[in-house]
Amino acid sequence: MKTKNISVIVPVFNTINYLKKCLDSIIGQSYSDFQIVLVDDGSTDGSGSVCDEYAKTDDRIKVIHQENAGVVKARKNGLRESDGRYIYYVDSDDWIDDRMIESLNRIALEHKADMVVVGNKREYESGKSIISHLPFENGLYDQAWINNVMLEKMMRTDRFYENAHRVAFWNYLIDRNLLEKNQTHIDDKIRIWDDAVVTYPCLLDAKKIYVEKDIYYHYRQRSNSLKRTKSDDEYKRFQLVYKTLVSRFVKEIKKEMLLKQAKYLLLYSILFSFPEKLEISEGVFPYCDFPKGSRVIIYGAGVFGEKVVELLRKNKYADIEAWVDKNFRMYQEKGLNVVSPEEIHRAEYDYIILGVLVAGIRENIRKSLEEEHGVPTEKIIDIDLKKIDATPLPKEFQDILKDFQNE
């Protein structure tokens, strides 16, 4: 078989309800001269059989069946069995624009880029679709720009939480040589931030990157995909990710800056999934400036907002008067007592806490509260890591926070 310029690799595990839409979006591309590798990671819901059915009707498809070993192993096996010069990973519950591969192939050939960055849309169960905007304009960027601009904000910007480059594999078409250098040695036990430990090192090694934000990957925002299982094993996996990144960053010229970013990523990760590790006796980290006994409204019912509610209910530092979110109906269907932001007008409260981590979303909520709901600025409690006292935190996180505050 003739070697293809692009191989699309799809790790598959128990996504029977979404898999056909994913595969149809790939085989139905406007450009057809590429390889498709499906890696069934020991699915038990029939997803593996679906892969086999598609392979029977399309000779571009190669199917690999492996015992359940996790997505890291699945991607490695897919890379080993592929032959494309460039690799594009797609998650099996998502889908891609019908001109995605045509555009990626044209850009890669024309500009000889090591990586191509694409746009993405978050697709919600409610039918809502949100474009995640890239902070750079379309075009080719050289190594000087990578070193002097991109690296400075690779994992974070001045706003908490925001990074200049998405970590997900599906945001990038990646030169095979970069992946063979940075992916094949990754510990198979990594299950969290499994993209970051590969894509960030690839960005460090890339000499040319092309941004094309007008073609979209469609990321399905499933409610159950956001749920995190609390366990010591998962906490240890976060630390494994941190150590993996550090082992690479210490080799770089700008290692001090990169190591700070790795600490920041660890802080965010723990805050997102294990805020109880940062539990303090008075208040709720990472918020400050509101007194005990306050009547509060929590705005945001995602994973982090739910954890803020849980912690406040546990420590009884404040009285929750309402829990609001624009997607309240979706959360109500899941049994959560979440109501429309319109209830703010009828509630008696002292403060509204923004229960969201992503900087851009918090800014949009703040603007909506001030302009549409008439909430005074002083009543909005936002995340401000610069103001927070690090003293009550565990020692390892005190150091991380103080590094951030001293910049």
VOVO-48772 format. One record per residue (C-alpha): residue number from 1; residue in one letter; chain; x, y negated, z negated. Coordinates in pm, 1 decimal, padded with zeros to 6 digits. Example, Ala and Ser with C-alpha at 12.3 -4.5 7.8 and 13.67 -1.06 7.14 Angstrom:
<zalums>
ZALUM     i   aa   ch         px         py         pz
ZALUM     1    A    A    01230.0    00450.0   -00780.0
ZALUM     2    S    A    01367.0    00106.0   -00714.0
</zalums>
This chain:
<zalums>
ZALUM     i   aa   ch         px         py         pz
ZALUM     1    M    A    00000.0    00000.0    00000.0
ZALUM     2    K    A    00122.1   -00347.5    00084.2
ZALUM     3    T    A    00231.4   -00546.8   -00222.6
ZALUM     4    K    A   -00017.0   -00821.8   -00300.1
ZALUM     5    N    A    00066.5   -01176.4   -00398.6
ZALUM     6    I    A   -00184.4   -01164.2   -00686.9
ZALUM     7    S    A   -00299.5   -00887.3   -00918.9
ZALUM     8    V    A   -00606.9   -00949.7   -01133.6
ZALUM     9    I    A   -00591.9   -00746.2   -01455.1
ZALUM    10    V    A   -00903.9   -00688.1   -01666.1
ZALUM    11    P    A   -00869.4   -00524.1   -02010.3
ZALUM    12    V    A   -01205.1   -00357.5   -02085.4
ZALUM    13    F    A   -01345.9   -00253.2   -02420.7
ZALUM    14    N    A   -01717.5   -00199.8   -02493.2
ZALUM    15    T    A   -01856.0   -00483.3   -02281.0
ZALUM    16    I    A   -02119.5   -00281.3   -02094.9
ZALUM    17    N    A   -02372.7   -00565.3   -02105.6
ZALUM    18    Y    A   -02138.4   -00812.0   -01936.5
ZALUM    19    L    A   -01894.3   -00606.3   -01733.4
ZALUM    20    K    A   -02082.2   -00594.2   -01402.8
ZALUM    21    K    A   -02115.4   -00973.1   -01386.3
ZALUM    22    C    A   -01743.1   -00998.5   -01450.9
ZALUM    23    L    A   -01648.1   -00744.0   -01183.7
ZALUM    24    D    A   -01895.1   -00882.7   -00929.4
ZALUM    25    S    A   -01736.3   -01226.6   -00966.7
ZALUM    26    I    A   -01395.1   -01075.7   -00893.8
ZALUM    27    I    A   -01478.2   -00849.1   -00598.9
ZALUM    28    G    A   -01698.0   -01120.2   -00447.1
ZALUM    29    Q    A   -01417.5   -01373.7   -00415.1
ZALUM    30    S    A   -01392.4   -01583.9   -00098.1
ZALUM    31    Y    A   -01038.0   -01443.7   -00058.7
ZALUM    32    S    A   -01004.1   -01067.2   -00070.0
ZALUM    33    D    A   -00636.3   -00975.9   -00025.5
ZALUM    34    F    A   -00547.1   -00912.6   -00389.2
ZALUM    35    Q    A   -00519.6   -00618.1   -00628.5
ZALUM    36    I    A   -00759.8   -00545.5   -00916.8
ZALUM    37    V    A   -00645.7   -00340.8   -01218.6
ZALUM    38    L    A   -00907.4   -00238.0   -01475.9
ZALUM    39    V    A   -00774.1   -00106.0   -01807.4
ZALUM    40    D    A   -01035.0    00080.9   -02010.5
ZALUM    41    D    A   -00915.9    00063.0   -02370.8
ZALUM    42    G    A   -01105.6    00370.1   -02493.5
ZALUM    43    S    A   -01456.2    00222.7   -02451.0
ZALUM    44    T    A   -01739.6    00421.5   -02608.4
ZALUM    45    D    A   -02035.3    00240.7   -02448.5
ZALUM    46    G    A   -01995.6    00354.2   -02087.0
ZALUM    47    S    A   -01777.4    00063.6   -01975.1
ZALUM    48    G    A   -01511.0    00306.5   -01854.5
ZALUM    49    S    A   -01761.3    00480.9   -01626.8
ZALUM    50    V    A   -01865.4    00144.9   -01480.3
ZALUM    51    C    A   -01500.2    00080.6   -01393.8
ZALUM    52    D    A   -01480.4    00417.4   -01217.5
ZALUM    53    E    A   -01799.8    00344.8   -01021.4
ZALUM    54    Y    A   -01660.8    00016.1   -00891.0
ZALUM    55    A    A   -01330.8    00182.1   -00795.0
ZALUM    56    K    A   -01518.9    00429.8   -00574.1
ZALUM    57    T    A   -01657.4    00146.6   -00361.3
ZALUM    58    D    A   -01355.7   -00086.6   -00348.6
ZALUM    59    D    A   -01007.9    00044.6   -00268.4
ZALUM    60    R    A   -00845.3   -00266.5   -00417.0
ZALUM    61    I    A   -00940.5   -00141.2   -00763.3
ZALUM    62    K    A   -00712.3    00073.8   -00976.9
ZALUM    63    V    A   -00855.1    00206.5   -01306.8
ZALUM    64    I    A   -00645.7    00302.9   -01608.7
ZALUM    65    H    A   -00800.8    00487.8   -01903.5
ZALUM    66    Q    A   -00616.3    00474.6   -02233.5
ZALUM    67    E    A   -00697.2    00570.5   -02590.7
ZALUM    68    N    A   -00807.6    00268.6   -02790.2
ZALUM    69    A    A   -00487.7    00081.3   -02867.9
ZALUM    70    G    A   -00589.6   -00284.3   -02849.1
ZALUM    71    V    A   -00575.3   -00557.3   -02588.8
ZALUM    72    V    A   -00198.2   -00612.4   -02614.7
ZALUM    73    K    A   -00131.5   -00253.3   -02509.3
ZALUM    74    A    A   -00401.9   -00272.6   -02242.3
ZALUM    75    R    A   -00244.2   -00580.5   -02085.9
ZALUM    76    K    A    00101.1   -00422.6   -02093.8
ZALUM    77    N    A   -00026.0   -00110.4   -01917.9
ZALUM    78    G    A   -00209.5   -00322.5   -01665.5
ZALUM    79    L    A    00105.6   -00520.8   -01591.9
ZALUM    80    R    A    00308.4   -00201.7   -01550.6
ZALUM    81    E    A    00056.9   -00053.1   -01304.4
ZALUM    82    S    A    00014.2   -00373.4   -01102.4
ZALUM    83    D    A    00227.6   -00485.5   -00810.2
ZALUM    84    G    A    00138.2   -00852.4   -00763.2
ZALUM    85    R    A    00399.4   -01124.1   -00769.2
ZALUM    86    Y    A    00155.4   -01325.5   -00977.6
ZALUM    87    I    A   -00075.8   -01199.1   -01251.1
ZALUM    88    Y    A   -00416.2   -01333.4   -01351.2
ZALUM    89    Y    A   -00587.0   -01186.7   -01658.5
ZALUM    90    V    A   -00966.3   -01191.9   -01691.2
ZALUM    91    D    A   -01159.5   -01088.4   -02003.6
ZALUM    92    S    A   -01427.9   -00830.8   -01925.5
ZALUM    93    D    A   -01718.8   -01032.8   -02067.8
ZALUM    94    D    A   -01637.7   -01346.9   -01865.9
ZALUM    95    W    A   -01646.7   -01441.8   -01497.9
ZALUM    96    I    A   -01467.0   -01666.0   -01248.6
ZALUM    97    D    A   -01557.9   -01916.5   -00975.2
ZALUM    98    D    A   -01594.1   -01752.1   -00634.3
ZALUM    99    R    A   -01299.3   -01950.1   -00492.8
ZALUM   100    M    A   -01068.7   -01895.9   -00790.9
ZALUM   101    I    A   -00828.1   -01642.8   -00634.4
ZALUM   102    E    A   -00823.0   -01821.6   -00298.4
ZALUM   103    S    A   -00722.9   -02145.9   -00472.3
ZALUM   104    L    A   -00464.8   -01978.0   -00695.8
ZALUM   105    N    A   -00307.9   -01795.2   -00401.4
ZALUM   106    R    A   -00287.0   -02112.1   -00191.6
ZALUM   107    I    A   -00133.6   -02316.3   -00472.6
ZALUM   108    A    A    00116.4   -02048.7   -00572.2
ZALUM   109    L    A    00238.2   -02003.4   -00213.5
ZALUM   110    E    A    00242.3   -02372.3   -00125.6
ZALUM   111    H    A    00413.1   -02503.6   -00438.8
ZALUM   112    K    A    00603.2   -02195.7   -00559.1
ZALUM   113    A    A    00480.9   -02271.1   -00910.1
ZALUM   114    D    A    00573.9   -02041.3   -01197.4
ZALUM   115    M    A    00233.6   -02100.6   -01355.7
ZALUM   116    V    A   -00095.5   -02247.0   -01235.7
ZALUM   117    V    A   -00328.0   -02395.3   -01498.8
ZALUM   118    V    A   -00702.6   -02383.5   -01428.7
ZALUM   119    G    A   -01008.0   -02540.2   -01588.5
ZALUM   120    N    A   -01264.2   -02354.7   -01793.9
ZALUM   121    K    A   -01626.2   -02376.9   -01894.6
ZALUM   122    R    A   -01765.7   -02242.6   -02218.3
ZALUM   123    E    A   -02088.4   -02061.2   -02143.8
ZALUM   124    Y    A   -02325.5   -02038.1   -02440.4
ZALUM   125    E    A   -02601.1   -01786.5   -02499.7
ZALUM   126    S    A   -02849.8   -02073.9   -02491.9
ZALUM   127    G    A   -02756.8   -02139.3   -02126.7
ZALUM   128    K    A   -02557.3   -02449.6   -02214.4
ZALUM   129    S    A   -02227.9   -02492.6   -02028.7
ZALUM   130    I    A   -01946.8   -02719.6   -02150.1
ZALUM   131    I    A   -01633.7   -02807.9   -01952.3
ZALUM   132    S    A   -01314.4   -02794.5   -02158.5
ZALUM   133    H    A   -01118.6   -03083.2   -02012.9
ZALUM   134    L    A   -00747.3   -03051.0   -01951.9
ZALUM   135    P    A   -00542.3   -03353.5   -02063.9
ZALUM   136    F    A   -00339.2   -03370.5   -01740.3
ZALUM   137    E    A   -00424.8   -03468.7   -01385.1
ZALUM   138    N    A   -00414.3   -03224.2   -01094.6
ZALUM   139    G    A   -00072.5   -03180.1   -00943.9
ZALUM   140    L    A    00272.4   -03024.3   -00967.4
ZALUM   141    Y    A    00484.9   -03083.8   -01276.3
ZALUM   142    D    A    00857.4   -03012.3   -01294.6
ZALUM   143    Q    A    01082.9   -02890.5   -01573.5
ZALUM   144    A    A    01174.0   -03243.4   -01683.2
ZALUM   145    W    A    00805.7   -03313.5   -01748.7
ZALUM   146    I    A    00765.0   -02977.2   -01922.4
ZALUM   147    N    A    01057.0   -03054.0   -02155.6
ZALUM   148    N    A    00981.1   -03419.1   -02222.0
ZALUM   149    V    A    00600.6   -03425.5   -02226.9
ZALUM   150    M    A    00439.5   -03085.6   -02249.2
ZALUM   151    L    A    00663.1   -02936.3   -02518.9
ZALUM   152    E    A    00596.9   -03227.9   -02751.7
ZALUM   153    K    A    00227.3   -03141.8   -02763.1
ZALUM   154    M    A    00226.9   -02777.1   -02668.2
ZALUM   155    M    A    00045.0   -02659.2   -02980.2
ZALUM   156    R    A   -00087.6   -02982.2   -03120.4
ZALUM   157    T    A   -00142.0   -03351.0   -03059.8
ZALUM   158    D    A   -00189.3   -03626.4   -03315.1
ZALUM   159    R    A   -00547.0   -03510.8   -03371.1
ZALUM   160    F    A   -00647.4   -03207.9   -03578.5
ZALUM   161    Y    A   -00722.1   -02962.7   -03415.4
ZALUM   162    E    A   -00619.3   -03023.6   -03054.7
ZALUM   163    N    A   -00350.6   -02875.7   -02831.1
ZALUM   164    A    A   -00237.3   -02993.3   -02491.2
ZALUM   165    H    A   -00231.7   -02642.9   -02343.5
ZALUM   166    R    A   -00486.1   -02370.4   -02399.3
ZALUM   167    V    A   -00332.1   -02047.8   -02525.9
ZALUM   168    A    A   -00565.4   -01809.4   -02343.5
ZALUM   169    F    A   -00423.7   -01593.6   -02064.6
ZALUM   170    W    A   -00721.1   -01675.1   -01844.8
ZALUM   171    N    A   -00611.4   -02038.2   -01829.3
ZALUM   172    Y    A   -00305.3   -01938.7   -01627.7
ZALUM   173    L    A   -00188.4   -01763.4   -01315.8
ZALUM   174    I    A    00157.1   -01647.4   -01425.3
ZALUM   175    D    A    00464.2   -01537.7   -01230.3
ZALUM   176    R    A    00529.7   -01169.2   -01291.3
ZALUM   177    N    A    00892.1   -01233.3   -01391.1
ZALUM   178    L    A    00781.4   -01457.5   -01678.8
ZALUM   179    L    A    00545.6   -01190.3   -01809.2
ZALUM   180    E    A    00801.1   -00912.0   -01782.9
ZALUM   181    K    A    01037.5   -01124.2   -01991.6
ZALUM   182    N    A    00786.7   -01243.0   -02250.9
ZALUM   183    Q    A    00509.1   -00982.9   -02274.6
ZALUM   184    T    A    00653.8   -00632.4   -02260.6
ZALUM   185    H    A    00823.0   -00648.6   -02604.0
ZALUM   186    I    A    00524.7   -00791.8   -02797.5
ZALUM   187    D    A    00412.9   -00582.0   -03095.6
ZALUM   188    D    A    00099.2   -00383.7   -03010.3
ZALUM   189    K    A   -00033.4   -00446.7   -03361.8
ZALUM   190    I    A   -00097.4   -00812.5   -03282.6
ZALUM   191    R    A   -00472.2   -00859.4   -03243.9
ZALUM   192    I    A   -00507.8   -01233.0   -03315.5
ZALUM   193    W    A   -00351.9   -01509.6   -03105.3
ZALUM   194    D    A   -00234.9   -01226.3   -02880.6
ZALUM   195    D    A   -00239.1   -01473.4   -02591.3
ZALUM   196    A    A   -00029.2   -01737.7   -02768.2
ZALUM   197    V    A    00269.4   -01514.0   -02833.9
ZALUM   198    V    A    00305.8   -01469.8   -02457.1
ZALUM   199    T    A    00170.2   -01784.5   -02291.0
ZALUM   200    Y    A    00371.5   -02029.1   -02504.0
ZALUM   201    P    A    00705.1   -01856.3   -02429.8
ZALUM   202    C    A    00606.4   -01846.0   -02061.2
ZALUM   203    L    A    00547.1   -02220.4   -02068.8
ZALUM   204    L    A    00892.7   -02265.4   -02223.2
ZALUM   205    D    A    01052.5   -02069.2   -01938.9
ZALUM   206    A    A    00852.0   -02218.0   -01651.1
ZALUM   207    K    A    01035.0   -02451.7   -01415.4
ZALUM   208    K    A    00726.1   -02567.2   -01225.3
ZALUM   209    I    A    00364.4   -02580.8   -01337.1
ZALUM   210    Y    A    00068.4   -02676.9   -01120.7
ZALUM   211    V    A   -00253.9   -02808.3   -01277.5
ZALUM   212    E    A   -00579.1   -02743.1   -01089.6
ZALUM   213    K    A   -00858.8   -02827.2   -01329.6
ZALUM   214    D    A   -01139.8   -02831.6   -01073.5
ZALUM   215    I    A   -01169.1   -02453.1   -01043.7
ZALUM   216    Y    A   -01324.5   -02282.6   -01340.2
ZALUM   217    Y    A   -01295.4   -01976.5   -01553.0
ZALUM   218    H    A   -01627.4   -01912.6   -01729.6
ZALUM   219    Y    A   -01569.8   -01815.8   -02091.0
ZALUM   220    R    A   -01870.0   -01649.1   -02249.8
ZALUM   221    Q    A   -01909.1   -01787.9   -02602.0
ZALUM   222    R    A   -02067.3   -01489.6   -02772.0
ZALUM   223    S    A   -02175.7   -01540.7   -03131.3
ZALUM   224    N    A   -02045.9   -01200.9   -03239.8
ZALUM   225    S    A   -01710.3   -01268.0   -03073.1
ZALUM   226    L    A   -01659.0   -01555.4   -03314.0
ZALUM   227    K    A   -01708.2   -01351.7   -03628.4
ZALUM   228    R    A   -01390.8   -01268.3   -03814.0
ZALUM   229    T    A   -01357.5   -00969.3   -04040.6
ZALUM   230    K    A   -01182.6   -01069.4   -04360.3
ZALUM   231    S    A   -00908.4   -00826.6   -04453.5
ZALUM   232    D    A   -00553.6   -00829.0   -04577.6
ZALUM   233    D    A   -00452.9   -00653.7   -04254.0
ZALUM   234    E    A   -00587.6   -00941.9   -04047.0
ZALUM   235    Y    A   -00410.6   -01194.4   -04267.9
ZALUM   236    K    A   -00086.0   -01004.2   -04213.0
ZALUM   237    R    A   -00147.7   -01016.8   -03836.7
ZALUM   238    F    A   -00157.8   -01396.7   -03853.6
ZALUM   239    Q    A    00179.6   -01387.7   -04022.5
ZALUM   240    L    A    00308.3   -01146.9   -03757.4
ZALUM   241    V    A    00207.5   -01392.9   -03484.6
ZALUM   242    Y    A    00388.7   -01671.6   -03670.0
ZALUM   243    K    A    00704.9   -01463.7   -03707.5
ZALUM   244    T    A    00691.5   -01363.0   -03339.0
ZALUM   245    L    A    00674.4   -01725.5   -03227.3
ZALUM   246    V    A    00946.3   -01832.0   -03469.3
ZALUM   247    S    A    01179.1   -01558.4   -03340.7
ZALUM   248    R    A    01150.0   -01716.0   -02995.9
ZALUM   249    F    A    01148.4   -02083.1   -03092.2
ZALUM   250    V    A    01474.9   -02065.1   -03290.1
ZALUM   251    K    A    01649.6   -02000.6   -02957.3
ZALUM   252    E    A    01526.9   -02325.7   -02801.5
ZALUM   253    I    A    01707.5   -02659.7   -02787.9
ZALUM   254    K    A    01406.0   -02833.1   -02941.5
ZALUM   255    K    A    01364.8   -02564.1   -03205.2
ZALUM   256    E    A    01287.9   -02798.5   -03497.0
ZALUM   257    M    A    00994.3   -02953.5   -03313.8
ZALUM   258    L    A    00867.9   -02613.4   -03197.6
ZALUM   259    L    A    00899.8   -02460.1   -03545.2
ZALUM   260    K    A    00686.1   -02740.7   -03685.9
ZALUM   261    Q    A    00425.1   -02664.9   -03423.8
ZALUM   262    A    A    00432.1   -02296.3   -03516.8
ZALUM   263    K    A    00368.2   -02388.6   -03881.5
ZALUM   264    Y    A    00081.7   -02607.6   -03770.9
ZALUM   265    L    A   -00068.1   -02321.7   -03569.0
ZALUM   266    L    A   -00045.3   -02096.8   -03875.4
ZALUM   267    L    A   -00219.8   -02358.6   -04090.4
ZALUM   268    Y    A   -00501.4   -02392.6   -03838.9
ZALUM   269    S    A   -00534.9   -02015.5   -03805.2
ZALUM   270    I    A   -00561.0   -01960.5   -04178.9
ZALUM   271    L    A   -00801.1   -02250.7   -04214.4
ZALUM   272    F    A   -01023.2   -02111.8   -03937.7
ZALUM   273    S    A   -01041.1   -01752.6   -04055.9
ZALUM   274    F    A   -00926.2   -01750.4   -04418.3
ZALUM   275    P    A   -01011.0   -02085.4   -04580.8
ZALUM   276    E    A   -01034.8   -01903.0   -04914.4
ZALUM   277    K    A   -00654.0   -01873.3   -04899.1
ZALUM   278    L    A   -00653.0   -02254.0   -04925.0
ZALUM   279    E    A   -00921.8   -02273.1   -05190.1
ZALUM   280    I    A   -00879.3   -02557.2   -05439.3
ZALUM   281    S    A   -01051.1   -02611.3   -05774.6
ZALUM   282    E    A   -01201.6   -02948.8   -05687.8
ZALUM   283    G    A   -01361.5   -03000.9   -05347.0
ZALUM   284    V    A   -01321.4   -02812.0   -05021.8
ZALUM   285    F    A   -00999.5   -02814.8   -04823.0
ZALUM   286    P    A   -00938.2   -02990.8   -04579.4
ZALUM   287    Y    A   -01183.6   -03261.1   -04690.7
ZALUM   288    C    A   -01130.5   -03535.8   -04945.0
ZALUM   289    D    A   -01283.4   -03862.7   -05061.9
ZALUM   290    F    A   -01620.8   -03747.2   -05183.3
ZALUM   291    P    A   -01710.4   -03703.1   -05551.4
ZALUM   292    K    A   -01830.2   -03390.1   -05724.3
ZALUM   293    G    A   -02208.1   -03354.5   -05734.2
ZALUM   294    S    A   -02260.6   -03541.9   -05407.2
ZALUM   295    R    A   -02559.3   -03459.3   -05189.8
ZALUM   296    V    A   -02421.5   -03353.5   -04853.9
ZALUM   297    I    A   -02531.3   -03249.4   -04506.6
ZALUM   298    I    A   -02305.8   -03008.5   -04318.3
ZALUM   299    Y    A   -02290.6   -03077.9   -03943.6
ZALUM   300    G    A   -02170.0   -02773.2   -03752.7
ZALUM   301    A    A   -02282.6   -02410.5   -03774.4
ZALUM   302    G    A   -01997.3   -02238.3   -03594.2
ZALUM   303    V    A   -01748.6   -02012.7   -03766.1
ZALUM   304    F    A   -01576.8   -02292.4   -03956.2
ZALUM   305    G    A   -01898.9   -02473.8   -04049.2
ZALUM   306    E    A   -02036.4   -02149.5   -04188.0
ZALUM   307    K    A   -01725.4   -02106.4   -04400.8
ZALUM   308    V    A   -01756.9   -02461.7   -04536.5
ZALUM   309    V    A   -02114.4   -02384.2   -04639.6
ZALUM   310    E    A   -02003.8   -02058.3   -04804.6
ZALUM   311    L    A   -01729.2   -02231.4   -05003.8
ZALUM   312    L    A   -01956.9   -02512.3   -05121.5
ZALUM   313    R    A   -02219.4   -02263.5   -05229.2
ZALUM   314    K    A   -01952.1   -02069.9   -05414.0
ZALUM   315    N    A   -01778.3   -02352.6   -05599.4
ZALUM   316    K    A   -02090.6   -02571.2   -05636.2
ZALUM   317    Y    A   -01879.6   -02882.8   -05587.0
ZALUM   318    A    A   -02158.9   -03052.2   -05389.7
ZALUM   319    D    A   -02529.4   -02999.2   -05328.9
ZALUM   320    I    A   -02612.2   -02904.3   -04970.5
ZALUM   321    E    A   -02925.6   -03093.7   -04866.3
ZALUM   322    A    A   -02925.6   -02971.0   -04503.7
ZALUM   323    W    A   -02720.6   -02776.0   -04251.7
ZALUM   324    V    A   -02755.2   -02913.5   -03898.8
ZALUM   325    D    A   -02636.2   -02833.1   -03548.7
ZALUM   326    K    A   -02751.1   -02921.8   -03195.8
ZALUM   327    N    A   -02775.2   -02550.0   -03121.1
ZALUM   328    F    A   -02989.3   -02491.5   -03428.3
ZALUM   329    R    A   -03236.3   -02260.0   -03253.6
ZALUM   330    M    A   -02959.2   -02017.3   -03160.5
ZALUM   331    Y    A   -02841.4   -02004.3   -03521.3
ZALUM   332    Q    A   -03195.6   -01971.6   -03652.8
ZALUM   333    E    A   -03237.0   -01661.0   -03435.6
ZALUM   334    K    A   -02939.0   -01516.3   -03619.3
ZALUM   335    G    A   -03104.0   -01577.2   -03954.7
ZALUM   336    L    A   -02914.2   -01891.1   -04056.4
ZALUM   337    N    A   -03098.1   -02180.2   -04220.3
ZALUM   338    V    A   -02977.1   -02436.2   -03967.0
ZALUM   339    V    A   -03199.4   -02725.6   -03854.8
ZALUM   340    S    A   -03200.1   -02998.4   -03591.9
ZALUM   341    P    A   -02981.5   -03308.7   -03643.3
ZALUM   342    E    A   -03310.5   -03500.7   -03629.7
ZALUM   343    E    A   -03366.5   -03382.1   -03988.0
ZALUM   344    I    A   -03092.8   -03623.4   -04093.4
ZALUM   345    H    A   -03349.9   -03903.6   -04076.8
ZALUM   346    R    A   -03570.4   -03726.2   -04329.0
ZALUM   347    A    A   -03304.0   -03606.0   -04569.9
ZALUM   348    E    A   -03170.1   -03782.2   -04877.1
ZALUM   349    Y    A   -02794.6   -03752.2   -04882.9
ZALUM   350    D    A   -02471.2   -03923.6   -04984.8
ZALUM   351    Y    A   -02241.3   -03788.3   -04715.6
ZALUM   352    I    A   -02233.0   -03588.3   -04393.2
ZALUM   353    I    A   -01943.8   -03342.1   -04365.4
ZALUM   354    L    A   -01819.5   -03261.3   -04014.1
ZALUM   355    G    A   -01790.4   -02882.7   -04029.5
ZALUM   356    V    A   -01593.7   -02850.0   -03705.6
ZALUM   357    L    A   -01219.2   -02810.0   -03646.1
ZALUM   358    V    A   -01175.2   -02920.0   -03284.2
ZALUM   359    A    A   -01087.3   -03289.6   -03266.5
ZALUM   360    G    A   -01284.2   -03375.6   -02952.5
ZALUM   361    I    A   -01604.5   -03217.7   -03082.8
ZALUM   362    R    A   -01569.6   -03395.3   -03417.9
ZALUM   363    E    A   -01530.7   -03727.7   -03238.9
ZALUM   364    N    A   -01843.5   -03665.7   -03032.0
ZALUM   365    I    A   -02041.8   -03575.2   -03344.7
ZALUM   366    R    A   -01918.5   -03885.1   -03526.0
ZALUM   367    K    A   -02018.8   -04104.4   -03232.7
ZALUM   368    S    A   -02364.1   -03942.0   -03219.1
ZALUM   369    L    A   -02416.2   -03989.0   -03593.4
ZALUM   370    E    A   -02322.2   -04355.8   -03580.7
ZALUM   371    E    A   -02495.4   -04453.1   -03255.8
ZALUM   372    E    A   -02799.6   -04223.4   -03239.0
ZALUM   373    H    A   -02873.0   -04159.1   -03604.2
ZALUM   374    G    A   -02752.0   -04484.6   -03759.1
ZALUM   375    V    A   -02525.1   -04315.2   -04012.4
ZALUM   376    P    A   -02277.3   -04560.8   -04171.1
ZALUM   377    T    A   -01912.4   -04475.2   -04107.3
ZALUM   378    E    A   -01836.1   -04453.8   -04478.8
ZALUM   379    K    A   -02088.8   -04172.9   -04517.8
ZALUM   380    I    A   -01913.5   -03946.2   -04266.2
ZALUM   381    I    A   -01656.0   -03710.1   -04418.9
ZALUM   382    D    A   -01400.7   -03599.5   -04161.0
ZALUM   383    I    A   -01080.7   -03396.6   -04170.3
ZALUM   384    D    A   -00776.0   -03611.3   -04238.1
ZALUM   385    L    A   -00472.0   -03404.1   -04325.5
ZALUM   386    K    A   -00265.3   -03718.2   -04384.5
ZALUM   387    K    A   -00471.4   -03806.8   -04691.3
ZALUM   388    I    A   -00501.5   -03465.5   -04852.2
ZALUM   389    D    A   -00307.3   -03382.8   -05168.3
ZALUM   390    A    A   -00106.1   -03068.9   -05092.2
ZALUM   391    T    A   -00026.8   -02997.5   -05458.3
ZALUM   392    P    A   -00321.7   -02762.0   -05532.2
ZALUM   393    L    A   -00241.2   -02538.4   -05233.0
ZALUM   394    P    A   -00029.2   -02221.2   -05240.2
ZALUM   395    K    A    00341.6   -02304.4   -05205.8
ZALUM   396    E    A    00378.2   -02175.6   -04848.8
ZALUM   397    F    A    00099.1   -02407.0   -04729.8
ZALUM   398    Q    A    00219.7   -02704.6   -04933.0
ZALUM   399    D    A    00536.4   -02706.5   -04723.8
ZALUM   400    I    A    00346.7   -02682.8   -04395.1
ZALUM   401    L    A    00109.6   -02965.6   -04487.1
ZALUM   402    K    A    00389.7   -03187.6   -04617.5
ZALUM   403    D    A    00580.3   -03139.9   -04290.5
ZALUM   404    F    A    00275.4   -03264.3   -04104.3
ZALUM   405    Q    A    00217.0   -03557.6   -04340.3
ZALUM   406    N    A    00578.6   -03675.1   -04326.2
ZALUM   407    E    A    00583.0   -03719.4   -03948.0
</zalums>
